[in-house]
Amino acid sequence: MVEIFRQRMNFTIKYLELNYQESVGFISSNGSIGGSLKMLEENTIDLAANSRSIMQHPMRNLQYVHFLCPIRLVFVVPFNYFANRYKMVFFHAYSLQMYLTNIAMAVLIPSLLLVLMRRDFSVPAYVKESFRILAIVFACSVALPRNTRHRLVLMGLMFYSIVAYSAWQGITIVQLNQDDEKLRNIQTLEELAQTDLDLKAIVTFGNAIRGKAWNGSDVRGRIAARLDVQWTPSNISIIPEVADNRTTAVPIIEYFVEVVRSRYFDSVRKRSKVYFIHEPFIEYLTAMALPKNSPLFPTIRRLTMSCLENGIVNFQLSLIRHKGVLLQIAQNRNRTLRDEPPARKVNLFNMRFVFYVYLVMNGGAILVFFFELAYHRHQKKRTTLRRNRRRARARRSSIIWPYIE
């Protein structure tokens, strides 16, 4: 946009090195003005749009171009600040659901078994069956009853425990992988206010934060009261205290979140050193400023609005083209590939050995279970055969042969 101004209006441009400080109007502690306010007093045109805060300062030689841009500040904090907070979590939500489901089955199914066995309700029998089912659903070895229907129900529970226990544990690990980042990092401004981090802000944001009337009971008001304004032009000198020293939290513009995340990347751990609180801290408006009664004001405002309109139109057209390309890719994929989405891969790291051992144990339990069925069937046949032989012997010994002389 500034380059378009230079071409259309034929003037030279001087780029200031301390762009954050010079493009923002502020008043220093001794009462002198600086930044954009000083430039306006000297009748210098400031073309650094989208980057100055509107200060409530009585300036007779000041007017703004009809263009306002919202600036939203979010806090950048150290990554994994609560490194040991996961130790305070006894049961994960999905593990608790698994245990509650198993206990509910152990409480409800015995009544069904008593109905199948056609027995009158008795507390000892109910407690016995409850503990038997609880042992089965938690993959413990128990003796099966002799009743066929009763045994079939418990066999179904055994298969449930073998299959469902692995599924429950897999879901728990997936959810732990998802929630680990939320568990160990600062998520809200309330959590930030409860920490011992030093809250610092550059002069650009400090004046905008201090100039607002805060509610003392609001968490933002408590954070603003603790904020230490640094007389530095940019966050480049403060953010290393967040990433390396892990003692500071700094507000930055939300637009620059990904830039800061990638700049402070830990190549060893393959992750960023900083984390961002998504809850916004403050939002204020910015605008381009010009000296009052400047003859260039109509031209600059017309060029600004033209650039904005063309930019918005081009942006929307690019979105439409992008969606068209994505639609073509999706159509080609549906014609050539499967419709099923790819399965999500979870990296278990050292936990994979535990899963391998668990799968081997489940396989061994299944083999032992089938061996037990075959063994009991064989024993039943032998017992039946012995009983038949015993009856045959008793029948032969009881026959009385009459002798006729």
Residue pairs with C-beta under 8 A, 6 or more apart in sequence:
1 49
1 303
1 304
1 307
2 13
2 47
2 48
2 49
4 303
4 307
5 11
5 47
5 300
5 303
6 12
6 13
8 299
8 303
9 296
9 299
9 300
9 303
13 47
16 22
16 23
18 233
18 234
19 48
19 51
19 233
19 234
20 51
20 202
20 204
20 233
20 234
21 34
21 35
21 203
21 204
21 233
21 234
22 35
22 36
22 39
22 46
22 48
23 35
23 36
23 46
23 48
23 51
23 52
24 35
24 36
24 51
24 52
24 53
24 203
24 204
24 207
25 33
25 34
25 35
25 36
25 37
25 38
25 40
25 52
25 53
25 55
25 57
25 289
26 33
26 34
26 35
26 37
26 55
26 203
26 204
26 207
27 33
27 34
27 37
27 55
27 57
27 207
28 34
33 41
33 57
35 52
36 46
36 48
36 52
36 289
37 55
37 57
37 59
37 62
39 45
39 46
40 46
40 59
40 61
40 62
40 289
40 290
40 291
41 59
41 61
43 61
43 291
45 290
45 291
45 294
45 296
45 300
46 52
46 288
46 289
46 290
47 288
47 300
48 288
49 65
49 67
49 69
49 287
49 288
49 304
50 69
50 286
50 288
51 286
52 286
52 287
52 288
52 289
53 71
53 204
53 207
53 208
53 284
53 285
53 286
54 64
54 284
54 285
54 286
54 287
55 207
55 211
56 211
60 292
61 291
61 292
62 289
62 291
62 292
63 289
63 290
63 291
63 292
63 294
63 297
64 287
64 288
64 289
64 290
65 287
65 288
65 289
65 290
65 297
65 300
65 301
65 304
66 301
66 304
66 305
67 287
67 288
67 301
67 304
67 305
67 308
68 285
68 286
68 287
69 285
69 286
69 287
70 283
70 284
70 285
70 286
71 253
71 283
71 284
71 285
71 286
72 253
72 254
72 280
72 282
72 283
73 205
73 209
73 251
73 252
73 253
73 254
73 280
73 281
73 282
73 283
74 251
74 252
74 254
74 257
74 276
74 277
74 278
74 279
74 280
74 281
75 189
75 192
75 249
75 250
75 251
75 252
75 276
75 277
75 281
76 239
76 242
76 249
76 250
76 251
76 252
76 257
76 260
76 274
76 275
76 276
76 277
77 185
77 186
77 192
77 197
77 242
77 249
77 274
77 275
77 276
77 277
78 197
78 242
78 243
78 246
78 247
78 249
78 273
78 274
78 275
79 185
79 271
79 272
79 273
79 274
79 275
80 184
80 185
80 275
81 184
81 185
81 186
81 195
81 197
81 246
81 275
82 183
82 184
82 185
82 186
83 184
85 183
85 184
86 180
86 183
86 184
89 183
91 99
92 172
92 175
92 176
92 179
93 175
94 168
94 171
94 172
94 175
95 168
95 172
97 168
98 165
98 168
98 172
102 134
102 137
102 138
103 134
105 133
105 137
105 157
106 130
106 131
106 133
106 134
106 137
107 130
109 129
109 133
109 153
109 157
110 125
110 126
110 129
110 130
110 133
111 121
111 126
112 153
113 129
113 150
113 153
114 121
114 125
114 126
114 129
116 147
116 149
116 150
116 153
117 147
117 149
117 150
119 125
132 142
132 154
133 154
133 157
135 141
135 142
136 142
136 154
136 157
136 158
136 161
137 157
137 160
137 161
138 161
138 165
139 161
139 162
139 165
139 365
144 151
144 154
144 155
145 151
145 154
158 369
162 362
162 365
162 366
166 355
166 358
166 359
166 362
169 358
170 346
173 346
173 348
173 351
174 344
174 346
177 346
177 347
185 275
186 192
186 195
186 249
186 275
186 277
187 277
187 278
187 279
188 277
188 279
189 219
189 220
189 223
189 277
189 279
189 281
190 219
192 199
192 223
192 249
192 277
193 219
193 222
193 223
193 226
195 249
197 247
197 248
197 249
198 228
198 241
198 247
198 248
198 249
199 223
199 226
199 227
199 228
199 248
199 249
199 250
200 227
200 228
200 229
200 230
200 238
200 241
200 248
200 249
200 250
201 209
201 227
201 228
201 229
201 230
201 250
201 251
202 229
202 230
202 232
202 233
202 234
202 235
202 238
203 229
203 230
203 231
203 232
203 233
204 233
205 251
205 282
206 227
206 229
206 230
207 229
208 282
208 284
209 224
209 227
209 251
209 281
209 282
210 224
210 227
210 229
212 224
212 282
212 284
214 220
214 221
214 224
214 225
215 221
216 222
220 281
220 282
223 281
230 237
230 238
232 238
235 250
235 252
235 260
238 248
238 250
239 250
239 252
239 260
239 264
239 274
240 264
241 247
241 248
241 250
242 248
242 249
242 250
242 264
242 273
242 274
243 264
243 273
243 274
244 273
251 281
251 282
252 260
254 280
257 276
260 274
260 276
261 272
261 274
261 276
262 272
264 272
264 273
264 274
265 271
265 272
265 273
266 272
266 273
288 300
288 304
290 296
290 297
290 300
348 355
